[in-house]
């Protein structure tokens, strides 16, 4: 049976028209994706292709984690559609950062809301420092290492240098576990102790070290666990 094209749908059910009349909240995930994809391929409408993508990656989060090259390799996609989706997810993450940066960032929930979407999409470990002002609002985020988190790469001087350079009042450590399991390794415990000791000497409080995963629980907090 031939797939119904979007043009063949009643005007009020076409994704673009629905969005214009009723806003994004009236559209399903598939319909929003279809607008970004714009076109399908022979035998697949943009809506069909959107459903196929969500089915393949199992969720929006899974889709957001996909690299452009992986997306481009799928039937009906290609490089142009792949980078369009990557750009859309990138903008969504930056909007979240912009909104949350005006609020206090001193709990694992706030850290997860700020960086969770972006860092869960990474295929490699990224260690970052969140620099905070006297009200625990975000001054800036600095990436310390990408690809392999170990104690030689994540030396205390590399982590504390941005805090000194930008006159931060306090800071947080954040890194992701691409495996999805946020429980800390022995190396994570050692690193946290080393950084906490060095931070005390410099009188720049390390408020927490948060590890982001993608399962349940979605994060691990050294402070919440009583380890900091």
C-alpha positions in Angstrom: 0.0 0.0 0.0 1.4 3.4 -1.0 2.3 5.8 1.8 0.2 8.9 1.9 2.2 12.0 1.2 2.0 15.1 3.5 0.3 17.1 0.6 -2.4 14.5 0.5 -3.3 15.0 4.2 -6.1 17.4 5.1 -4.7 20.9 5.4 -5.3 21.0 9.1 -3.3 17.8 9.7 -0.2 18.9 7.8 2.7 19.5 10.2 3.6 22.9 9.0 0.1 24.2 8.9 -0.7 22.7 12.4 2.4 24.4 13.8 1.4 27.8 12.3 -2.1 27.6 13.6 -1.7 25.8 16.9 1.9 26.0 17.9 4.6 23.4 18.5 2.7 21.9 21.5 0.1 20.6 19.1 2.5 18.5 17.2 3.9 15.0 17.9 7.7 14.3 17.9 7.3 12.7 14.5 5.5 15.8 13.1 8.2 18.2 14.4 10.9 16.0 12.9 9.1 15.8 9.6 9.2 19.7 9.4 12.9 19.6 9.9 13.4 16.8 7.4 11.1 18.7 4.9 11.0 15.8 2.3 10.9 12.1 2.3 12.0 9.7 -0.5 10.2 7.4 -2.9 7.8 5.4 -0.9 8.4 7.3 2.4 6.9 10.6 3.3 8.7 13.0 5.7 6.4 11.7 8.4 7.2 8.1 7.6 10.9 8.9 7.6 10.6 10.6 11.0 8.8 7.6 12.4 11.5 5.3 11.0 14.2 7.4 12.7 12.5 7.4 16.1 12.0 3.7 15.8 15.6 3.1 14.8 17.1 5.2 17.6 14.2 4.3 20.1 13.9 7.9 21.4 14.6 11.5 20.8 17.6 11.2 23.1 18.9 8.3 21.1 18.4 10.3 17.9 20.2 13.3 19.4 23.2 11.1 20.3 23.6 9.9 16.7 26.6 11.4 14.8 25.8 13.1 11.5 27.7 10.5 9.6 25.5 7.7 11.1 22.3 9.7 10.3 23.5 10.3 6.8 24.0 6.6 6.1 20.4 5.7 6.7 18.0 5.3 3.9 16.1 8.5 3.1 18.6 10.8 4.9 21.9 11.9 3.4 24.3 14.6 4.6 21.9 17.6 4.3 19.2 16.2 6.4 21.7 14.8 8.9 23.3 18.2 9.6 19.9 19.8 9.8 18.9 17.5 12.6 22.3 17.9 14.3 21.9 21.7 14.1 18.4 21.6 15.6 19.5 19.5 18.5 22.5 21.8 19.0 20.3 24.8 19.1 18.0 23.2 21.6 20.9 22.5 23.9 22.2 26.0 23.6 18.8 27.4 24.4 18.7 25.3 27.6 22.1 26.6 28.6 21.1 30.2 27.9 18.0 29.9 30.1 19.6 28.0 32.9 22.7 30.1 33.1 20.7 32.9 34.8 19.8 30.5 37.6 21.7 29.0 40.5 23.8 26.0 39.3 24.7 24.3 42.5 22.7 21.1 42.5 23.1 17.9 40.4 19.5 18.5 39.1 20.6 21.9 37.8 23.8 20.5 36.3 21.8 17.8 34.6 19.3 20.3 33.2 22.1 22.5 32.0 24.3 19.9 30.3 22.5 16.6 30.3 21.1 16.8 26.7 24.4 17.8 25.2 26.7 15.5 27.2 24.5 12.4 26.9 24.8 12.7 23.1 28.6 12.5 23.3 30.3 9.2 22.3 33.5 10.1 24.3 34.1 11.3 27.8 34.3 15.0 28.3 35.5 16.6 31.5 34.2 20.1 32.1 34.5 22.8 34.8 31.5 25.0 35.6 32.7 28.3 37.0 30.3 30.1 39.3 29.9 33.6 40.7 29.2 34.5 44.4 25.5 33.7 43.8 26.4 30.3 42.2 25.3 31.5 38.8 27.2 30.3 35.7 30.2 32.5 34.6 31.4 30.1 31.9 32.0 26.4 31.1 35.5 25.1 30.2 36.2 21.8 28.7 39.3 20.3 30.2 39.6 17.0 28.3 37.8 15.0 25.6 38.2 11.4 24.7 39.8 9.8 27.7 39.3 10.8 31.2 42.3 9.9 33.4 44.3 11.4 36.1 47.3 12.4 34.0 45.1 14.3 31.5 42.9 15.8 34.2 45.7 17.3 36.3 44.6 19.7 39.1 46.5 22.6 37.5 44.5 22.2 34.2 41.2 22.1 36.1 41.9 25.0 38.5 43.6 27.3 35.9 40.2 28.5 34.5 38.9 29.2 38.0 41.9 31.4 38.7 41.9 33.0 35.3 38.2 34.0 35.4 38.1 34.8 39.2 35.5 32.2 39.9 34.0 32.2 43.4 33.4 28.4 43.2 33.2 25.6 40.7 31.8 22.2 39.8 33.3 19.3 38.0 31.1 17.5 35.4 31.8 14.6 33.1 29.8 12.0 31.2 29.9 8.3 31.0 29.1 7.2 27.4 28.2 3.8 28.7 25.1 5.3 30.4 26.1 4.2 33.9 26.9 7.2 36.0 28.5 5.3 39.0 32.0 6.6 39.6 35.1 4.5 38.9 38.1 4.3 41.2 39.8 6.9 39.0 36.8 9.2 39.4 37.1 8.9 43.2 40.8 9.6 43.2 40.5 12.6 40.8 37.7 14.1 43.0 39.8 13.9 46.1 42.9 15.4 44.4 40.9 18.3 43.0 39.0 19.0 46.3 42.4 19.1 48.2 43.9 21.5 45.7 40.8 23.7 45.7 40.9 24.0 49.4 44.5 25.3 49.3 43.4 27.9 46.8 40.2 28.7 48.7 38.0 28.2 45.7 35.3 25.7 46.8 34.6 22.6 44.7 30.9 22.4 45.2 30.4 19.0 43.6 31.5 16.5 41.0 28.6 15.3 38.9 28.8 12.3 36.5 26.1 12.2 33.8 24.7 9.0 32.5 21.8 8.1 30.3 19.9 5.5 32.3 18.3 5.5 35.7 19.7 7.2 37.7 20.7 9.8 35.2 23.5 11.3 37.3 25.8 10.6 40.3 26.7 13.4 42.7 29.7 13.1 45.0 28.2 15.7 47.3 24.8 14.0 47.5 26.6 10.7 48.2 28.5 12.3 51.1 31.8 11.9 49.4 32.7 15.6 49.1 
